[in-house]
Amino acid sequence: MSGTRAVALAAGLLMVTQLASRILGFLRESLMANFFGKTGVTDAYNTAFILPDLIYWLLVGGVLSSAFIPVFSEYIHKGKEEEGWRVASSFINLILLLLSGLVVIALFITPYFVRFQVPGFTLENQALTIHLTRIILIQPLLLALSGITMGILNSYKIFWPSALGTVIYNASVIFFGVILANPEKPESISGFAIGVVVGALLNFLVQVPALRRQGLRYYPIIDWRHPGVRKIAVLAVPIIISYTLNQIQVVVNSNLGSHLIEGSLSAIWYSYRLYQLPVGIFALAIAVAVFPTLNEHATLKKWQDFIRTSSNAVRMVIFITLPISIGMIVLRFPLIRVLFEHGAFTPEDTSATAIPLFYFAVGIMAQSVIQILPRMFYALHDTWTPVLVGVVSMLANVGFMFILVKPLQHGGLAFATSLAAIINMFLLLYLLRKRLQHIDGWRMLKTFLQTLLASAIMGVGVWFWSQWLISLVGVGKMASILVLVVGALIGVIILAGCTKLMRMDELDQTIGLLRDRVKR
């Protein structure tokens, strides 16, 4: 099987499982909106993830993709598998030791962190945030185990166990959230937090059989002097600095949002979930699938293959996500009504959530492309460049937040994120071209312009059709489902027709990808 076809098949598998996971994720958010609405309670739940996520991404999340996977993959491709497992064991033991210490410290400092993070919350909501944070703080340890397992399996180009794990994770959150939820008792939202912890554990356990079949070798060692361990440490340092500095924008976002109308942070969170939908289903799936191949090309110095593979990935992401961003802007109201508007979530909440969704949607394509570009640097064993670019975009994000929050309120916080993503994307593309001399940039630009034209035509057509249909059927639940489904189908038809007339290769690639998935 060719490398391109293998990447496409892996990406297709990840897209399918990511779609299932995201559907469950939206069912989870929809149920939470039904029980608790867009209120201070949901603000507290969403804020409770900030400290646990900080700990996880500080030591594990970014380090896996930027440092551990490239180094471990290098040992595999060079036929030094046994030595690679010793490096992996040292990394696992070190990470778990550091994480355990941070979690213990975090349990004690949670009240101070929460009061600093969201000073605009009421005392009741601050107390609820502290309670939920302490439950979720168990999650980083479990996510570390599942993340490291995923990294090892991905190095062997095995993707399905981790993909299945994300589905089980969301199912667990839904199960515990629903059985423990009581709208009359705000603290019952802790059922969703318990589900997060159990789901993280199941996410790890479901991957263990595949890891054992691959020949799991674990050693109770921390070999500081091993060149592989030192290489991971050197590559990880800039990522750790980057994720530490990136928390500044998280703090600024929640701090500014806590002073707005109650429920503003929840509106941002619900719209952010929709914003992340195409990023997670398509862009991240393609990025994860292509990363081991990029590592292999870089290790073997096959630079033309490296550029071709990365260019195909970027152009595919542009072709898929740019139309989605236009479609999400046009159909944002029926989309939110279908997913969230029931129970305690009111039509006014829909209007409030549609504002940040509009501004988030502007940056979907850029956020999708930058799932791939840093991994190109990581495959080159360069973690500093994406970090420095990330710092620049973070500072831009913070600056935009302060500038835009007053005129646009919570919409300004969302728009700042999109603008920062666009800056990040352009800087990474510029530096990659400077580093590699050639990145197939003209083909990427051609794909972007053709897709933008086709998406604009699609957007205009869908908007006129949806407005006409709404005038006939109204804005009720079933009417919104009809508008959303029919609008999406018309959009796909218009987009396919336009791109077919332009003879875009990406259309054939996408159809082939879907055909392979159906056959399998």
C-alpha positions as CSV (number, residue, x, y, z in Angstrom):
1,M,0.0,0.0,0.0
2,S,1.4,3.4,-0.9
3,G,2.2,5.9,1.8
4,T,-0.4,8.4,0.5
5,R,-3.1,5.8,0.5
6,A,-2.1,4.5,3.9
7,V,-2.4,8.1,5.3
8,A,-5.7,8.5,3.6
9,L,-7.1,5.3,5.1
10,A,-5.9,6.2,8.5
11,A,-7.3,9.7,8.2
12,G,-10.6,8.2,7.1
13,L,-10.8,5.9,10.1
14,L,-10.0,8.7,12.5
15,M,-12.6,11.0,10.9
16,V,-15.3,8.3,11.3
17,T,-14.4,7.7,15.0
18,Q,-13.9,11.4,15.6
19,L,-17.4,12.1,14.1
20,A,-18.9,9.5,16.5
21,S,-17.0,11.0,19.4
22,R,-18.1,14.5,18.5
23,I,-21.7,13.5,18.1
24,L,-21.6,12.0,21.6
25,G,-19.8,15.2,22.8
26,F,-22.6,17.4,21.4
27,L,-25.2,15.0,23.0
28,R,-23.3,15.6,26.3
29,E,-23.3,19.4,25.8
30,S,-27.0,19.3,24.7
31,L,-28.0,17.3,27.8
32,M,-26.1,19.7,30.1
33,A,-27.8,22.7,28.4
34,N,-31.1,20.9,28.9
35,F,-30.5,20.4,32.6
36,F,-28.7,23.6,33.6
37,G,-29.1,26.0,30.6
38,K,-26.6,28.8,30.0
39,T,-26.0,29.8,33.6
40,G,-23.5,30.4,36.3
41,V,-23.6,26.7,37.0
42,T,-22.4,25.8,33.5
43,D,-19.9,28.6,33.7
44,A,-18.5,26.9,36.9
45,Y,-18.3,23.5,35.2
46,N,-16.4,24.8,32.1
47,T,-14.0,26.9,34.3
48,A,-13.3,23.8,36.4
49,F,-11.3,22.3,33.5
50,I,-8.8,25.1,33.3
51,L,-6.4,23.9,36.1
52,P,-6.5,20.2,35.2
53,D,-6.0,21.0,31.5
54,L,-3.1,23.3,32.4
55,I,-1.4,20.4,34.3
56,Y,-2.0,17.9,31.5
57,W,-1.0,20.1,28.6
58,L,2.0,21.4,30.5
59,L,3.6,18.0,30.9
60,V,1.9,15.6,28.5
61,G,-0.3,17.0,25.7
62,G,2.2,19.1,23.7
63,V,5.2,17.0,24.7
64,L,3.7,13.8,23.2
65,S,3.3,15.2,19.6
66,S,6.4,17.4,19.6
67,A,9.0,15.3,21.5
68,F,8.0,11.8,22.4
69,I,6.4,10.5,19.2
70,P,9.2,11.8,16.9
71,V,12.0,10.3,19.1
72,F,10.2,7.0,19.6
73,S,9.3,6.8,15.9
74,E,13.0,7.4,15.0
75,Y,14.1,4.3,17.0
76,I,11.4,2.2,15.3
77,H,12.3,3.3,11.8
78,K,16.0,2.8,12.5
79,G,15.4,-0.8,13.8
80,K,16.2,0.0,17.4
81,E,12.9,-1.0,18.9
82,E,14.1,-2.5,22.1
83,E,16.1,0.7,22.9
84,G,13.0,2.7,22.0
85,W,11.0,0.9,24.7
86,R,13.6,1.7,27.3
87,V,13.3,5.4,26.4
88,A,9.5,5.2,26.5
89,S,9.6,3.5,29.9
90,S,11.9,6.3,31.3
91,F,9.6,8.9,29.8
92,I,6.4,7.3,31.3
93,N,7.9,7.0,34.7
94,L,9.2,10.5,34.8
95,I,5.9,12.0,33.5
96,L,3.8,10.1,36.0
97,L,6.0,11.1,38.9
98,L,5.9,14.8,38.0
99,L,2.2,14.7,37.3
100,S,1.4,13.1,40.6
101,G,3.3,15.9,42.5
102,L,1.6,18.6,40.5
103,V,-1.9,17.1,41.1
104,V,-1.3,17.0,44.9
105,I,-0.1,20.6,44.9
106,A,-3.1,21.6,42.7
107,L,-5.6,20.1,45.2
108,F,-4.4,22.5,47.8
109,I,-4.1,25.6,45.7
110,T,-7.5,25.2,43.9
111,P,-9.4,27.8,46.0
112,Y,-6.7,30.5,45.3
113,F,-6.5,29.6,41.6
114,V,-10.3,29.8,41.1
115,R,-10.6,33.2,42.9
116,F,-7.8,34.5,40.7
117,Q,-9.2,33.0,37.6
118,V,-12.8,34.2,37.8
119,P,-13.0,37.1,40.3
120,G,-16.4,38.1,38.8
121,F,-18.1,34.9,39.8
122,T,-20.5,34.9,42.8
123,L,-19.3,33.2,46.0
124,E,-21.6,30.2,45.3
125,N,-20.3,29.7,41.8
126,Q,-16.7,30.0,43.0
127,A,-17.4,27.3,45.6
128,L,-19.0,25.1,42.9
129,T,-16.0,25.6,40.6
130,I,-13.6,24.6,43.4
131,H,-15.6,21.4,44.1
132,L,-15.7,20.5,40.4
133,T,-12.0,21.3,39.8
134,R,-10.9,19.0,42.6
135,I,-12.9,16.1,41.1
136,I,-11.5,16.7,37.6
137,L,-7.9,17.0,38.9
138,I,-7.7,13.1,38.8
139,Q,-8.1,13.3,35.1
140,P,-4.6,14.4,34.1
141,L,-3.0,11.3,35.4
142,L,-5.4,9.0,33.5
143,L,-5.2,11.1,30.4
144,A,-1.4,10.9,30.6
145,L,-1.6,7.1,30.5
146,S,-4.0,7.1,27.6
147,G,-2.0,9.8,25.8
148,I,1.3,8.0,26.0
149,T,-0.3,4.7,25.0
150,M,-1.8,6.5,22.0
151,G,1.6,8.0,21.1
152,I,3.2,4.6,21.1
153,L,0.5,3.0,19.0
154,N,0.5,6.0,16.6
155,S,4.2,5.5,16.1
156,Y,3.4,2.0,14.8
157,K,0.7,3.6,12.7
158,I,-2.0,2.0,14.8
159,F,-4.8,4.5,15.3
160,W,-8.1,2.8,16.1
161,P,-7.7,2.0,19.8
162,S,-7.2,5.7,20.8
163,A,-10.0,6.7,18.4
164,L,-12.4,4.2,20.1
165,G,-11.2,5.5,23.5
166,T,-12.5,9.0,22.8
167,V,-15.9,7.6,21.9
168,I,-16.0,5.6,25.2
169,Y,-14.8,8.7,27.1
170,N,-17.8,10.8,25.9
171,A,-20.2,8.0,26.5
172,S,-19.0,7.8,30.1
173,V,-19.5,11.5,30.7
174,I,-23.0,11.3,29.3
175,F,-23.9,8.2,31.4
176,F,-22.8,9.6,34.8
177,G,-24.0,13.1,34.0
178,V,-27.5,12.0,33.1
179,I,-28.0,9.6,36.0
180,L,-26.8,12.1,38.6
181,A,-28.2,15.3,37.1
182,N,-30.9,17.2,39.1
183,P,-31.8,20.7,37.8
184,E,-33.0,21.7,41.2
185,K,-29.5,21.0,42.7
186,P,-26.7,22.9,41.0
187,E,-24.0,20.7,42.6
188,S,-25.5,17.7,40.7
189,I,-23.6,18.9,37.7
190,S,-20.7,17.1,39.4
191,G,-22.0,13.9,37.7
192,F,-20.6,15.1,34.5
193,A,-17.2,15.7,36.2
194,I,-17.3,12.1,37.6
195,G,-18.0,10.9,34.1
196,V,-14.9,12.7,32.9
197,V,-12.7,10.9,35.4
198,V,-14.2,7.4,34.7
199,G,-14.1,8.1,30.9
200,A,-10.4,9.0,31.1
201,L,-9.7,5.7,32.8
202,L,-11.7,3.7,30.2
203,N,-9.9,5.6,27.4
204,F,-6.7,4.2,28.7
205,L,-7.9,0.6,29.4
206,V,-9.4,0.1,26.0
207,Q,-6.0,0.7,24.4
208,V,-4.0,-1.7,26.6
209,P,-4.9,-4.9,24.6
210,A,-3.6,-3.3,21.3
211,L,-0.4,-2.2,23.2
212,R,0.2,-5.7,24.5
213,R,-0.3,-7.2,21.0
214,Q,2.3,-4.8,19.7
215,G,4.8,-6.2,22.2
216,L,4.6,-4.0,25.3
217,R,7.9,-3.8,27.1
218,Y,8.0,-1.8,30.3
219,Y,11.0,-1.2,32.5
220,P,10.8,0.4,36.0
221,I,13.6,2.9,35.2
222,I,14.3,6.6,34.8
223,D,17.5,6.7,32.8
224,W,18.4,10.4,32.8
225,R,21.6,9.8,30.9
226,H,20.1,8.0,27.9
227,P,20.5,10.1,24.7
228,G,16.9,9.4,23.8
229,V,15.5,10.6,27.1
230,R,17.7,13.7,26.9
231,K,16.6,14.4,23.3
232,I,12.9,14.2,24.5
233,A,13.8,16.6,27.3
234,V,15.5,19.1,24.9
235,L,12.6,19.0,22.5
236,A,10.1,19.3,25.3
237,V,11.5,22.4,27.0
238,P,10.1,24.9,24.5
239,I,6.7,23.2,24.5
240,I,6.5,23.3,28.2
241,I,7.4,27.0,28.1
242,S,4.8,27.6,25.4
243,Y,1.9,25.9,27.1
244,T,2.8,27.7,30.4
245,L,2.7,31.1,28.5
246,N,-0.4,30.1,26.6
247,Q,-2.4,29.9,29.9
248,I,-2.1,33.7,30.0
249,Q,-4.7,33.9,27.3
250,V,-6.9,31.4,29.1
251,V,-6.7,33.4,32.3
252,V,-7.4,36.7,30.4
253,N,-10.4,35.1,28.6
254,S,-12.0,33.7,31.7
255,N,-11.2,36.8,33.8
256,L,-12.8,39.2,31.3
257,G,-15.7,36.8,30.7
258,S,-16.4,36.5,34.4
259,H,-17.3,40.2,34.5
260,L,-19.8,40.0,31.6
261,I,-23.4,38.9,31.8
262,E,-23.8,35.6,33.7
263,G,-23.6,32.7,31.3
264,S,-21.3,34.5,28.8
265,L,-18.5,32.0,29.4
266,S,-21.0,29.2,28.7
267,A,-22.1,30.8,25.5
268,I,-18.4,31.0,24.5
269,W,-17.9,27.4,25.5
270,Y,-20.9,26.1,23.6
271,S,-19.9,28.0,20.4
272,Y,-16.3,26.9,20.9
273,R,-17.4,23.3,20.8
274,L,-19.0,23.9,17.5
275,Y,-15.9,25.7,16.3
276,Q,-13.8,22.7,17.3
277,L,-16.1,20.3,15.5
278,P,-14.6,20.4,12.0
279,V,-11.1,21.0,13.5
280,G,-11.4,17.7,15.5
281,I,-13.2,15.6,13.0
282,F,-11.2,16.5,9.9
283,A,-8.1,18.6,10.5
284,L,-6.9,16.8,13.7
285,A,-7.7,13.4,12.1
286,I,-5.6,14.2,9.0
287,A,-2.8,15.7,11.1
288,V,-2.6,12.7,13.4
289,A,-2.7,10.2,10.5
290,V,0.0,12.1,8.5
291,F,2.4,12.7,11.4
292,P,4.1,9.3,11.5
293,T,4.6,9.4,7.8
294,L,6.2,12.9,8.0
295,N,8.4,11.5,10.8
296,E,9.4,8.6,8.5
297,H,10.2,10.9,5.5
298,A,12.2,13.3,7.7
299,T,14.2,10.4,9.3
300,L,15.0,9.0,5.9
301,K,15.6,12.4,4.4
302,K,13.0,12.0,1.7
303,W,12.3,15.7,1.4
304,Q,10.2,15.6,-1.8
305,D,7.9,13.0,-0.2
306,F,7.8,15.2,2.9
307,I,6.7,18.3,1.0
308,R,4.2,16.4,-1.1
309,T,2.6,14.6,1.9
310,S,2.3,17.8,3.9
311,S,1.0,19.8,0.9
312,N,-1.7,17.2,0.3
313,A,-2.7,17.3,3.9
314,V,-2.9,21.1,4.1
315,R,-4.9,21.4,0.8
316,M,-7.3,18.7,1.9
317,V,-7.9,20.5,5.2
318,I,-8.5,23.8,3.4
319,F,-10.9,22.1,1.0
320,I,-12.9,20.5,3.7
321,T,-13.0,23.2,6.5
322,L,-13.4,26.5,4.5
323,P,-16.8,25.5,3.2
324,I,-17.8,24.3,6.7
325,S,-16.9,27.7,8.2
326,I,-19.1,29.5,5.7
327,G,-21.9,27.1,6.2
328,M,-21.7,27.4,10.0
329,I,-21.9,31.2,9.7
330,V,-25.0,31.0,7.5
331,L,-26.8,28.2,9.4
332,R,-25.6,29.1,13.0
333,F,-29.1,29.9,14.4
334,P,-30.8,26.6,13.3
335,L,-27.6,24.7,14.3
336,I,-27.7,26.0,17.9
337,R,-31.5,25.6,18.1
338,V,-31.2,21.9,17.1
339,L,-28.3,21.1,19.4
340,F,-29.0,23.2,22.5
341,E,-32.4,25.0,22.6
342,H,-34.5,22.8,24.9
343,G,-35.1,22.5,28.6
344,A,-33.4,25.3,30.5
345,F,-31.7,26.6,27.3
346,T,-33.9,29.5,26.0
347,P,-34.2,31.3,22.6
348,E,-32.4,34.2,24.2
349,D,-29.5,31.8,25.0
350,T,-29.5,30.8,21.3
351,S,-29.1,34.4,20.2
352,A,-26.3,34.9,22.8
353,T,-24.5,31.8,21.7
354,A,-24.8,32.7,17.9
355,I,-22.7,35.8,18.5
356,P,-19.4,34.1,19.5
357,L,-20.1,31.3,17.0
358,F,-20.0,33.8,14.1
359,Y,-16.6,35.1,15.2
360,F,-15.2,31.7,15.9
361,A,-16.3,30.4,12.5
362,V,-14.1,33.0,10.8
363,G,-11.0,31.2,12.1
364,I,-12.0,27.6,11.5
365,M,-9.8,27.1,8.4
366,A,-6.8,28.7,10.0
367,Q,-7.2,26.7,13.3
368,S,-7.5,23.6,11.1
369,V,-4.3,24.2,9.1
370,I,-2.3,24.9,12.2
371,Q,-3.0,21.3,13.4
372,I,-0.6,20.2,10.6
373,L,2.0,23.0,10.3
374,P,3.6,22.6,13.8
375,R,3.8,18.8,13.2
376,M,6.0,19.5,10.2
377,F,8.4,21.3,12.4
378,Y,8.2,18.5,15.0
379,A,9.1,15.9,12.4
380,L,12.2,18.0,11.7
381,H,12.9,17.9,15.5
382,D,12.4,21.6,15.7
383,T,10.1,22.5,18.6
384,W,11.3,26.1,19.2
385,T,9.9,27.6,16.0
386,P,6.2,26.7,16.6
387,V,6.6,27.8,20.2
388,L,8.0,31.2,19.3
389,V,5.2,31.6,16.8
390,G,2.7,30.5,19.4
391,V,4.0,33.1,21.8
392,V,3.5,35.8,19.2
393,S,0.0,34.7,18.4
394,M,-0.8,34.4,22.2
395,L,0.3,38.0,22.7
396,A,-1.8,39.0,19.7
397,N,-4.8,37.1,21.2
398,V,-4.5,38.8,24.6
399,G,-4.2,42.2,22.9
400,F,-7.2,41.6,20.7
401,M,-9.3,40.5,23.7
402,F,-8.7,43.7,25.6
403,I,-9.4,45.7,22.4
404,L,-12.5,43.8,21.3
405,V,-14.3,42.8,24.6
406,K,-15.8,46.3,25.2
407,P,-17.4,46.8,21.7
408,L,-18.2,43.2,21.0
409,Q,-18.6,41.7,24.6
410,H,-18.2,37.9,24.5
411,G,-18.1,38.0,20.7
412,G,-14.9,40.0,21.0
413,L,-13.2,37.2,23.0
414,A,-14.1,34.7,20.3
415,F,-13.0,37.0,17.5
416,A,-9.6,37.5,19.2
417,T,-9.1,33.7,19.1
418,S,-9.8,33.6,15.3
419,L,-7.5,36.5,14.5
420,A,-4.7,35.0,16.5
421,A,-5.1,31.6,14.7
422,I,-4.9,33.4,11.3
423,I,-1.7,35.2,12.4
424,N,-0.3,31.9,13.7
425,M,-1.0,30.1,10.3
426,F,0.6,32.8,8.2
427,L,3.8,33.0,10.3
428,L,4.2,29.2,10.3
429,L,3.7,29.0,6.5
430,Y,6.3,31.8,6.0
431,L,8.9,30.1,8.3
432,L,8.3,26.7,6.8
433,R,9.0,28.1,3.3
434,K,12.1,29.8,4.6
435,R,13.2,26.5,6.2
436,L,12.4,24.1,3.4
437,Q,12.8,26.5,0.5
438,H,9.7,25.0,-1.1
439,I,6.4,24.0,0.4
440,D,4.2,23.8,-2.7
441,G,2.8,27.2,-1.7
442,W,1.3,28.1,-5.1
443,R,-0.8,24.9,-5.1
444,M,-2.0,25.7,-1.6
445,L,-2.9,29.3,-2.6
446,K,-4.8,28.0,-5.7
447,T,-6.7,25.5,-3.6
448,F,-7.6,28.3,-1.1
449,L,-8.8,30.8,-3.7
450,Q,-10.8,28.1,-5.6
451,T,-12.4,26.8,-2.4
452,L,-13.1,30.3,-1.2
453,L,-15.0,31.2,-4.4
454,A,-16.9,27.9,-4.4
455,S,-17.8,28.4,-0.7
456,A,-18.9,32.0,-1.2
457,I,-21.3,30.9,-4.0
458,M,-22.5,28.1,-1.7
459,G,-23.0,30.4,1.2
460,V,-25.1,32.9,-0.8
461,G,-27.2,30.1,-2.2
462,V,-27.8,28.4,1.2
463,W,-28.6,31.8,2.9
464,F,-31.3,32.7,0.4
465,W,-32.8,29.2,0.5
466,S,-32.8,29.0,4.3
467,Q,-34.4,32.4,4.7
468,W,-37.2,31.4,2.3
469,L,-37.7,28.1,4.1
470,I,-37.7,29.7,7.5
471,S,-40.5,32.1,6.3
472,L,-42.5,29.0,5.4
473,V,-41.9,26.7,8.4
474,G,-40.8,29.0,11.2
475,V,-38.1,28.5,13.8
476,G,-39.4,25.6,15.9
477,K,-37.3,22.5,16.7
478,M,-38.5,20.4,13.7
479,A,-38.5,23.4,11.4
480,S,-34.9,24.1,12.4
481,I,-33.9,20.5,11.8
482,L,-35.5,20.7,8.3
483,V,-33.7,24.0,7.6
484,L,-30.4,22.6,8.8
485,V,-30.6,19.3,6.9
486,V,-31.9,20.8,3.6
487,G,-29.5,23.7,3.8
488,A,-26.5,21.3,4.3
489,L,-27.6,19.1,1.4
490,I,-28.0,22.1,-0.9
491,G,-24.6,23.4,0.2
492,V,-22.9,20.1,-0.6
493,I,-24.5,20.0,-4.0
494,I,-23.6,23.6,-4.9
495,L,-20.0,23.1,-3.6
496,A,-19.6,19.9,-5.4
497,G,-20.9,21.5,-8.6
498,C,-18.6,24.5,-8.4
499,T,-15.5,22.5,-7.5
500,K,-16.2,20.0,-10.3
501,L,-16.4,22.9,-12.8
502,M,-13.1,24.1,-11.5
503,R,-11.7,20.5,-11.9
504,M,-10.2,20.6,-8.3
505,D,-8.2,17.5,-7.5
506,E,-9.2,17.8,-3.8
507,L,-12.8,16.9,-4.7
508,D,-11.7,13.6,-6.2
509,Q,-9.5,12.9,-3.2
510,T,-12.3,13.6,-0.8
511,I,-14.7,11.4,-2.7
512,G,-12.1,8.6,-2.9
513,L,-11.5,8.9,0.9
514,L,-15.2,8.6,1.6
515,R,-15.5,5.7,-0.9
516,D,-12.7,3.8,0.9
517,R,-14.3,4.3,4.2
518,V,-17.7,3.0,3.0
519,K,-16.0,-0.1,1.4
520,R,-14.2,-0.9,4.7
